Amino acid sequence: MGKKAVSIDTKKGIILLRDTGMCQHEISRKLNVSRTCVRQTIRKFNELHTTAAKPGAGRPFKMTRRQKRAIKLQQLRDDTLSLNDLVRYAQASLNLNISGQTGSRILREFDLVSVHRGGGLGIWSYITYNDLGPLVFFNGRLNSDKYIEILENNLPNAFEKFSSEQSKKVLYQQDNARPHTSAKTSKYFKKKHIKLIPWQARSPDLNIIENIWSIVDQKLLKYSISNMA
């Protein structure tokens, strides 16, 4: 009798846990799968950018306009993201198994390009019941250290708008981008007692600020914007 095939959902879980900084041994124990399975899943994902058995395996799917727009907005917010970064974003936040070729095609539909390295300008902000946060600009790619620095400099101002009783009930929402879910960032949230809302993988627009970025996106399309010198 052959071994039972590992489900796609389990493979997705392996990649998500790997991206949070968890080692292969811990992933194996948490998901109750062999270390060989964990190692092979990660290797195949690094090569194919998908957890499907083969590129194009399984029932063909058609991406919705909303899913494509979510990928587009992710690239617009941080133009230093590589194609591999966008594939990971689709995997973690949208629960989509797409290849690098599919990601590249989506970017071409919106006249966008991905980069392999280098600088760029990223934007971060927040929205609460009380007000809108400031636009925070940062150079280069967003990593855990830079993300934590942004939070440290801006979240206290957001919490000050709530009463002491209300602040105990405040929940912070973010997507599953790697800097957001890294072990270092998770440790920061725990240290600061910041409670998170679990991300709904198939519902990117449940994050309110995505709608704000959509409005910004539409405004920007009215202008001709070139790269910063």
C-alpha atoms as a printed R data frame, in Angstrom:
    type eleno elety resid chain resno       x      y       z
1   ATOM     1    CA   MET     A     1   0.000  0.000   0.000
2   ATOM     2    CA   GLY     A     2   1.492  3.335  -1.072
3   ATOM     3    CA   LYS     A     3   1.907  6.395   1.061
4   ATOM     4    CA   LYS     A     4  -1.019  8.792   1.327
5   ATOM     5    CA   ALA     A     5  -0.511 11.879  -0.799
6   ATOM     6    CA   VAL     A     6  -0.024 15.126   1.099
7   ATOM     7    CA   SER     A     7  -2.828 17.599   0.442
8   ATOM     8    CA   ILE     A     8  -2.303 20.960  -1.237
9   ATOM     9    CA   ASP     A     9  -3.523 22.698   1.941
10  ATOM    10    CA   THR     A    10  -0.844 20.923   3.977
11  ATOM    11    CA   LYS     A    11   1.816 21.968   1.468
12  ATOM    12    CA   LYS     A    12   0.586 25.558   1.666
13  ATOM    13    CA   GLY     A    13   0.852 25.315   5.440
14  ATOM    14    CA   ILE     A    14   4.461 24.166   5.129
15  ATOM    15    CA   ILE     A    15   5.354 27.204   3.010
16  ATOM    16    CA   LEU     A    16   3.519 29.627   5.300
17  ATOM    17    CA   LEU     A    17   5.258 28.269   8.400
18  ATOM    18    CA   ARG     A    18   8.615 28.329   6.622
19  ATOM    19    CA   ASP     A    19   8.064 31.995   5.778
20  ATOM    20    CA   THR     A    20   7.463 32.806   9.459
21  ATOM    21    CA   GLY     A    21  10.959 31.537  10.221
22  ATOM    22    CA   MET     A    22  10.004 28.109  11.569
23  ATOM    23    CA   CYS     A    23  12.623 25.396  10.976
24  ATOM    24    CA   GLN     A    24  11.839 22.207   9.037
25  ATOM    25    CA   HIS     A    25  11.884 20.027  12.155
26  ATOM    26    CA   GLU     A    26   9.298 22.243  13.881
27  ATOM    27    CA   ILE     A    27   7.112 22.320  10.768
28  ATOM    28    CA   SER     A    28   7.246 18.533  10.581
29  ATOM    29    CA   ARG     A    29   6.063 18.169  14.165
30  ATOM    30    CA   LYS     A    30   3.396 20.875  13.948
31  ATOM    31    CA   LEU     A    31   1.777 19.505  10.768
32  ATOM    32    CA   ASN     A    32   2.467 15.826  11.530
33  ATOM    33    CA   VAL     A    33   4.281 15.171   8.267
34  ATOM    34    CA   SER     A    34   7.715 13.729   7.620
35  ATOM    35    CA   ARG     A    35  10.781 15.977   7.409
36  ATOM    36    CA   THR     A    36  11.351 14.569   3.934
37  ATOM    37    CA   CYS     A    37   7.934 15.856   2.888
38  ATOM    38    CA   VAL     A    38   8.724 19.291   4.342
39  ATOM    39    CA   ARG     A    39  12.106 19.428   2.621
40  ATOM    40    CA   GLN     A    40  10.736 18.335  -0.768
41  ATOM    41    CA   THR     A    41   7.774 20.722  -0.592
42  ATOM    42    CA   ILE     A    42  10.047 23.688   0.140
43  ATOM    43    CA   ARG     A    43  12.497 22.648  -2.609
44  ATOM    44    CA   LYS     A    44   9.729 22.311  -5.207
45  ATOM    45    CA   PHE     A    45   8.178 25.622  -4.178
46  ATOM    46    CA   ASN     A    46  11.526 27.379  -4.545
47  ATOM    47    CA   GLU     A    47  11.917 25.901  -8.023
48  ATOM    48    CA   LEU     A    48   8.343 26.157  -9.354
49  ATOM    49    CA   HIS     A    49   6.843 28.936  -7.175
50  ATOM    50    CA   THR     A    50   3.796 26.741  -6.585
51  ATOM    51    CA   THR     A    51   2.765 23.859  -4.318
52  ATOM    52    CA   ALA     A    52   1.025 22.006  -7.168
53  ATOM    53    CA   ALA     A    53   2.606 18.684  -8.145
54  ATOM    54    CA   LYS     A    54   3.469 20.055 -11.586
55  ATOM    55    CA   PRO     A    55   3.069 23.450 -13.202
56  ATOM    56    CA   GLY     A    56  -0.537 23.566 -14.348
57  ATOM    57    CA   ALA     A    57  -1.508 20.445 -12.406
58  ATOM    58    CA   GLY     A    58  -5.037 20.213 -11.075
59  ATOM    59    CA   ARG     A    59  -8.188 21.880 -12.310
60  ATOM    60    CA   PRO     A    60  -7.500 25.071 -14.253
61  ATOM    61    CA   PHE     A    61  -8.701 28.213 -12.528
62  ATOM    62    CA   LYS     A    62  -9.477 31.708 -13.662
63  ATOM    63    CA   MET     A    63  -8.273 34.510 -11.450
64  ATOM    64    CA   THR     A    64 -10.850 37.090 -10.527
65  ATOM    65    CA   ARG     A    65 -10.388 40.761 -11.240
66  ATOM    66    CA   ARG     A    66 -10.268 41.390  -7.501
67  ATOM    67    CA   GLN     A    67  -7.387 38.928  -7.040
68  ATOM    68    CA   LYS     A    68  -5.451 40.497  -9.908
69  ATOM    69    CA   ARG     A    69  -6.046 43.952  -8.456
70  ATOM    70    CA   ALA     A    70  -4.727 42.803  -5.071
71  ATOM    71    CA   ILE     A    71  -1.471 41.693  -6.733
72  ATOM    72    CA   LYS     A    72  -1.320 44.958  -8.664
73  ATOM    73    CA   LEU     A    73  -1.764 47.048  -5.508
74  ATOM    74    CA   GLN     A    74   0.906 45.048  -3.721
75  ATOM    75    CA   GLN     A    75   3.369 45.900  -6.486
76  ATOM    76    CA   LEU     A    76   2.335 49.568  -6.560
77  ATOM    77    CA   ARG     A    77   2.836 49.932  -2.810
78  ATOM    78    CA   ASP     A    78   6.384 48.562  -3.040
79  ATOM    79    CA   ASP     A    79   7.937 48.695  -6.487
80  ATOM    80    CA   THR     A    80  11.062 46.886  -5.259
81  ATOM    81    CA   LEU     A    81   9.186 43.571  -4.957
82  ATOM    82    CA   SER     A    82  10.565 40.845  -7.156
83  ATOM    83    CA   LEU     A    83   8.386 38.461  -9.138
84  ATOM    84    CA   ASN     A    84   9.124 35.775  -6.561
85  ATOM    85    CA   ASP     A    85   7.915 38.115  -3.800
86  ATOM    86    CA   LEU     A    86   4.609 38.607  -5.616
87  ATOM    87    CA   VAL     A    87   4.188 34.864  -6.127
88  ATOM    88    CA   ARG     A    88   4.727 34.376  -2.394
89  ATOM    89    CA   TYR     A    89   2.214 37.121  -1.654
90  ATOM    90    CA   ALA     A    90  -0.390 35.414  -3.853
91  ATOM    91    CA   GLN     A    91   0.346 32.123  -2.100
92  ATOM    92    CA   ALA     A    92   0.206 33.451   1.460
93  ATOM    93    CA   SER     A    93  -2.409 36.213   1.303
94  ATOM    94    CA   LEU     A    94  -4.674 35.196  -1.585
95  ATOM    95    CA   ASN     A    95  -4.326 31.420  -1.301
96  ATOM    96    CA   LEU     A    96  -3.454 31.214  -4.994
97  ATOM    97    CA   ASN     A    97  -1.017 28.799  -6.595
98  ATOM    98    CA   ILE     A    98   0.388 30.828  -9.465
99  ATOM    99    CA   SER     A    99   3.594 30.436 -11.408
100 ATOM   100    CA   GLY     A   100   6.137 33.159 -12.038
101 ATOM   101    CA   GLN     A   101   4.905 33.247 -15.624
102 ATOM   102    CA   THR     A   102   1.343 33.953 -14.483
103 ATOM   103    CA   GLY     A   103   2.563 36.670 -12.129
104 ATOM   104    CA   SER     A   104   4.536 38.275 -14.932
105 ATOM   105    CA   ARG     A   105   1.483 38.194 -17.211
106 ATOM   106    CA   ILE     A   106  -0.647 39.933 -14.569
107 ATOM   107    CA   LEU     A   107   1.919 42.708 -14.206
108 ATOM   108    CA   ARG     A   108   1.986 43.200 -17.977
109 ATOM   109    CA   GLU     A   109  -1.806 43.542 -17.990
110 ATOM   110    CA   PHE     A   110  -1.408 46.562 -15.718
111 ATOM   111    CA   ASP     A   111   1.718 47.886 -17.481
112 ATOM   112    CA   LEU     A   112   3.834 47.127 -14.415
113 ATOM   113    CA   VAL     A   113   7.220 45.472 -14.115
114 ATOM   114    CA   SER     A   114   8.891 43.547 -11.317
115 ATOM   115    CA   VAL     A   115  12.482 44.049 -10.257
116 ATOM   116    CA   HIS     A   116  15.240 41.687  -9.198
117 ATOM   117    CA   ARG     A   117  17.054 44.029  -6.858
118 ATOM   118    CA   GLY     A   118  17.772 47.675  -6.199
119 ATOM   119    CA   GLY     A   119  15.989 50.582  -4.557
120 ATOM   120    CA   GLY     A   120  12.559 52.012  -4.800
121 ATOM   121    CA   LEU     A   121   9.997 53.849  -2.747
122 ATOM   122    CA   GLY     A   122   7.469 52.117  -0.510
123 ATOM   123    CA   ILE     A   123   4.483 53.578   1.340
124 ATOM   124    CA   TRP     A   124   2.909 52.486   4.634
125 ATOM   125    CA   SER     A   125  -0.055 53.870   6.537
126 ATOM   126    CA   TYR     A   126  -2.971 52.824   8.721
127 ATOM   127    CA   ILE     A   127  -6.658 53.571   9.210
128 ATOM   128    CA   THR     A   128  -8.655 53.383  12.446
129 ATOM   129    CA   TYR     A   129 -12.165 54.192  13.579
130 ATOM   130    CA   ASN     A   130 -10.903 57.593  14.690
131 ATOM   131    CA   ASP     A   131  -8.735 58.796  11.830
132 ATOM   132    CA   LEU     A   132  -6.263 58.101   9.038
133 ATOM   133    CA   GLY     A   133  -2.591 57.628   9.781
134 ATOM   134    CA   PRO     A   134   0.215 59.547   8.080
135 ATOM   135    CA   LEU     A   135   1.815 58.371   4.853
136 ATOM   136    CA   VAL     A   136   5.153 56.844   5.793
137 ATOM   137    CA   PHE     A   137   7.648 56.577   2.940
138 ATOM   138    CA   PHE     A   138  10.605 54.206   3.018
139 ATOM   139    CA   ASN     A   139  13.430 53.466   0.613
140 ATOM   140    CA   GLY     A   140  14.266 50.000  -0.620
141 ATOM   141    CA   ARG     A   141  12.584 46.734   0.229
142 ATOM   142    CA   LEU     A   142  10.583 46.363   3.407
143 ATOM   143    CA   ASN     A   143  12.108 43.881   5.838
144 ATOM   144    CA   SER     A   144  11.276 42.955   9.427
145 ATOM   145    CA   ASP     A   145  13.587 45.539  10.983
146 ATOM   146    CA   LYS     A   146  12.227 48.361   8.847
147 ATOM   147    CA   TYR     A   147   8.637 47.263   9.452
148 ATOM   148    CA   ILE     A   148   9.137 47.138  13.229
149 ATOM   149    CA   GLU     A   149  10.719 50.605  13.127
150 ATOM   150    CA   ILE     A   150   7.682 51.962  11.260
151 ATOM   151    CA   LEU     A   151   5.307 50.376  13.765
152 ATOM   152    CA   GLU     A   152   7.318 51.650  16.722
153 ATOM   153    CA   ASN     A   153   7.229 55.212  15.388
154 ATOM   154    CA   ASN     A   154   3.567 55.288  14.368
155 ATOM   155    CA   LEU     A   155   1.350 52.830  16.236
156 ATOM   156    CA   PRO     A   156   1.620 54.619  19.605
157 ATOM   157    CA   ASN     A   157  -0.018 57.672  18.002
158 ATOM   158    CA   ALA     A   158  -2.876 55.494  16.783
159 ATOM   159    CA   PHE     A   159  -3.431 53.925  20.208
160 ATOM   160    CA   GLU     A   160  -3.425 57.352  21.898
161 ATOM   161    CA   LYS     A   161  -6.682 58.186  20.082
162 ATOM   162    CA   PHE     A   162  -8.459 55.442  22.067
163 ATOM   163    CA   SER     A   163  -9.373 55.489  25.715
164 ATOM   164    CA   SER     A   164  -7.409 53.214  28.034
165 ATOM   165    CA   GLU     A   165 -10.350 50.811  28.107
166 ATOM   166    CA   GLN     A   166 -10.801 50.876  24.325
167 ATOM   167    CA   SER     A   167  -7.099 50.362  23.673
168 ATOM   168    CA   LYS     A   168  -7.288 46.976  25.373
169 ATOM   169    CA   LYS     A   169  -9.752 45.839  22.714
170 ATOM   170    CA   VAL     A   170  -7.927 47.236  19.667
171 ATOM   171    CA   LEU     A   171  -7.021 44.634  17.041
172 ATOM   172    CA   TYR     A   172  -4.328 45.184  14.413
173 ATOM   173    CA   GLN     A   173  -4.905 43.871  10.894
174 ATOM   174    CA   GLN     A   174  -2.289 43.198   8.236
175 ATOM   175    CA   ASP     A   175  -1.762 40.816   5.335
176 ATOM   176    CA   ASN     A   176   0.642 37.883   5.286
177 ATOM   177    CA   ALA     A   177   3.615 39.596   3.650
178 ATOM   178    CA   ARG     A   178   6.861 38.050   4.908
179 ATOM   179    CA   PRO     A   179   8.012 41.091   6.964
180 ATOM   180    CA   HIS     A   180   4.590 41.069   8.675
181 ATOM   181    CA   THR     A   181   4.698 37.428   9.738
182 ATOM   182    CA   SER     A   182   8.400 36.838  10.378
183 ATOM   183    CA   ALA     A   183   9.497 35.382  13.702
184 ATOM   184    CA   LYS     A   184  11.086 38.720  14.620
185 ATOM   185    CA   THR     A   185   7.927 40.714  13.904
186 ATOM   186    CA   SER     A   186   5.748 38.156  15.694
187 ATOM   187    CA   LYS     A   187   8.000 38.480  18.745
188 ATOM   188    CA   TYR     A   188   7.599 42.272  18.589
189 ATOM   189    CA   PHE     A   189   3.794 42.024  18.543
190 ATOM   190    CA   LYS     A   190   3.882 39.646  21.499
191 ATOM   191    CA   LYS     A   191   6.238 41.905  23.452
192 ATOM   192    CA   LYS     A   192   4.031 44.958  22.843
193 ATOM   193    CA   HIS     A   193   0.833 42.983  23.576
194 ATOM   194    CA   ILE     A   194  -0.595 43.872  20.167
195 ATOM   195    CA   LYS     A   195  -3.465 41.577  19.218
196 ATOM   196    CA   LEU     A   196  -3.763 40.584  15.556
197 ATOM   197    CA   ILE     A   197  -6.775 39.709  13.412
198 ATOM   198    CA   PRO     A   198  -6.165 36.395  11.606
199 ATOM   199    CA   TRP     A   199  -5.812 37.089   7.884
200 ATOM   200    CA   GLN     A   200  -8.556 35.681   5.673
201 ATOM   201    CA   ALA     A   201  -6.550 34.229   2.797
202 ATOM   202    CA   ARG     A   202  -9.330 34.319   0.207
203 ATOM   203    CA   SER     A   203 -10.686 37.742   1.121
204 ATOM   204    CA   PRO     A   204  -8.060 40.448   0.520
205 ATOM   205    CA   ASP     A   205 -10.655 43.227   0.534
206 ATOM   206    CA   LEU     A   206 -11.675 42.410   4.115
207 ATOM   207    CA   ASN     A   207  -8.654 44.509   5.031
208 ATOM   208    CA   ILE     A   208 -10.164 48.015   5.099
209 ATOM   209    CA   ILE     A   209  -6.973 49.768   4.107
210 ATOM   210    CA   GLU     A   210  -6.918 47.816   0.831
211 ATOM   211    CA   ASN     A   211  -9.873 49.966  -0.216
212 ATOM   212    CA   ILE     A   212  -7.913 53.107   0.672
213 ATOM   213    CA   TRP     A   213  -4.988 51.927  -1.455
214 ATOM   214    CA   SER     A   214  -7.455 51.267  -4.265
215 ATOM   215    CA   ILE     A   215  -8.586 54.902  -4.135
216 ATOM   216    CA   VAL     A   216  -4.950 56.060  -4.142
217 ATOM   217    CA   ASP     A   217  -4.318 53.731  -7.068
218 ATOM   218    CA   GLN     A   218  -7.115 55.287  -9.118
219 ATOM   219    CA   LYS     A   219  -5.819 58.785  -8.357
220 ATOM   220    CA   LEU     A   220  -2.286 57.871  -9.409
221 ATOM   221    CA   LEU     A   221  -3.463 56.477 -12.728
222 ATOM   222    CA   LYS     A   222  -4.346 60.058 -13.757
223 ATOM   223    CA   TYR     A   223  -0.677 61.033 -13.650
224 ATOM   224    CA   SER     A   224   2.409 60.029 -15.581
225 ATOM   225    CA   ILE     A   225   4.904 58.846 -12.982
226 ATOM   226    CA   SER     A   226   8.523 57.946 -13.655
227 ATOM   227    CA   ASN     A   227  11.110 56.324 -11.407
228 ATOM   228    CA   MET     A   228  12.882 58.439  -8.828
229 ATOM   229    CA   ALA     A   229  16.366 59.535  -9.803
